[in-house]
C-alpha cells in the first residue's frame, strides 16, 4: 500500500489512508526523506487521521522521519492522532518525544508556516531588535 | 419423501416426552386449572398482597393490574417452560416500580405469595387424591421456584443496572471540561482520583480537545486532597496524550502537601508546566495562545519595517 506524498508549496504532505505494514512504513520513511532533499522543502506533514491503531514500530518510524527530516532541513509535524490512539500510546509509553504533533492538517500547515517564517526571520540580521 | 418426513417428525415427537409424559400431562392439567380459576386466584393473590402490606407504594388498582399481568406471565411460563417472556416482563416491571421505591423483599414476597396461593388451590382441588397431588406438586414446584428465581434475579439485575448508570452519571458530572474561551479549556478536578476516574477523565479531556480544537488546557487540582505516584503518573500520561493532539497542558493548584509528597516520592513532573493557582494558569494560557497566534501577524508587521 503506497502512501501518496503530495507537495503543497514548501511542504510535503503524506496522508496515510489505511493500516500500514512495517515494510510500508519503512518505504514511506525512505520516500519522504529522499523527497525532502529533492524538492528542497521546508516542512513535512504526516497525517495519521485514518489510523486507529499505532504500534511501537509505527511510532518509532514517525519519530525517525521527524529526526531525519530535520537533518535534511525540514520540520516535521504529525497531525490527526485520534484521542483513543493518543491514550493507548501514552499507556504503552510511546510518546513521540521531541516530535511536534497537532490536531489536524489545518493546524499542521499553520504550525509549519509559523515555524518556517520564524526561521527565515531569525536568519536575517536582527535589525529591529538591535535598534530598540 | 413427504411420508418419510412426517414419520421422522412423529418419531421425534414421541421420543422426547416418553420419560416425562405423565409430568407434561400433569402440567397441562395444572395450567388448565389455573386458567379456569384465573379471576378468583388473582383476586385472592391481590388480597394477600394488600394484607401483607407489600407494595405499599402502589395503589390497589395498580397492584391488581400488575398482578393480572404477572399471573398470566406466570401461567405461561409454567405452560411453555420458557422464561424469556417472563424475564422480559420482570425487567419492564422492575423499570416501572424501582423508581417508586419498591424494595427487593417486596418483590420476592409477592412472587412467593403467588406460589403459595396457587399451591393452596392445588391442595384444595386434589385433597382427595394425595398421590396425584404429590405428582402435581412434583411438576409444579420446580417450575414455580424457577419462576420466583427469575423474577427476583430480574429485579436485582435491574437495580444493579440503575446503580451502575447512576455511578457513571456521577462520574461524568464530576469531571466537567469547560471552555473558557476559544481554544482554551479548563478541567477542574475535585475529590479523589482513582485509576478508573483518571482514565475516564483523560478520555473526556481528549475528546473535548478534539471537539473544541483546544490549544491550551488548564488542569486545576486545587480540589484534590492527596496524590500518590499512581495518580501523578496518570496526570503525566494525560499531559502527554494531550500533547499528541497538539494541546499544551498547564497544571495549577498543587497544594504544598502534594508538592512535598511528589518531590519526596520522586515523581518527575519536570516535563509538566505548573502554575501556582488557577488565575495564574489562565493568564499563562492566554499568553501561550497570544504567542501562538501572534508570530504570523507580528512577522508581517515587522518585516516591512525592517526593509524600510
Boltz contact constraints between the chains, C-beta under 6 A:
constraints:
  - contact:
      token1: [A, 81]
      token2: [B, 244]
      max_distance: 6.0
  - contact:
      token1: [A, 83]
      token2: [B, 206]
      max_distance: 6.0
  - contact:
      token1: [A, 83]
      token2: [B, 207]
      max_distance: 6.0
  - contact:
      token1: [A, 83]
      token2: [B, 210]
      max_distance: 6.0
  - contact:
      token1: [A, 86]
      token2: [B, 206]
      max_distance: 6.0
  - contact:
      token1: [A, 86]
      token2: [B, 241]
      max_distance: 6.0
  - contact:
      token1: [A, 86]
      token2: [B, 244]
      max_distance: 6.0
  - contact:
      token1: [A, 86]
      token2: [B, 245]
      max_distance: 6.0
  - contact:
      token1: [A, 87]
      token2: [B, 202]
      max_distance: 6.0
  - contact:
      token1: [A, 87]
      token2: [B, 241]
      max_distance: 6.0
  - contact:
      token1: [A, 90]
      token2: [B, 237]
      max_distance: 6.0
  - contact:
      token1: [A, 90]
      token2: [B, 240]
      max_distance: 6.0
  - contact:
      token1: [A, 90]
      token2: [B, 241]
      max_distance: 6.0
  - contact:
      token1: [A, 95]
      token2: [B, 240]
      max_distance: 6.0
  - contact:
      token1: [A, 101]
      token2: [B, 244]
      max_distance: 6.0
  - contact:
      token1: [A, 101]
      token2: [B, 246]
      max_distance: 6.0
  - contact:
      token1: [A, 102]
      token2: [B, 246]
      max_distance: 6.0
  - contact:
      token1: [A, 103]
      token2: [B, 213]
      max_distance: 6.0
  - contact:
      token1: [A, 103]
      token2: [B, 245]
      max_distance: 6.0
  - contact:
      token1: [A, 103]
      token2: [B, 246]
      max_distance: 6.0
  - contact:
      token1: [A, 107]
      token2: [B, 246]
      max_distance: 6.0
  - contact:
      token1: [A, 114]
      token2: [B, 295]
      max_distance: 6.0
  - contact:
      token1: [A, 114]
      token2: [B, 296]
      max_distance: 6.0
  - contact:
      token1: [A, 117]
      token2: [B, 299]
      max_distance: 6.0
  - contact:
      token1: [A, 118]
      token2: [B, 295]
      max_distance: 6.0
  - contact:
      token1: [A, 121]
      token2: [B, 299]
      max_distance: 6.0
  - contact:
      token1: [A, 127]
      token2: [B, 306]
      max_distance: 6.0
  - contact:
      token1: [A, 128]
      token2: [B, 302]
      max_distance: 6.0
  - contact:
      token1: [A, 128]
      token2: [B, 306]
      max_distance: 6.0
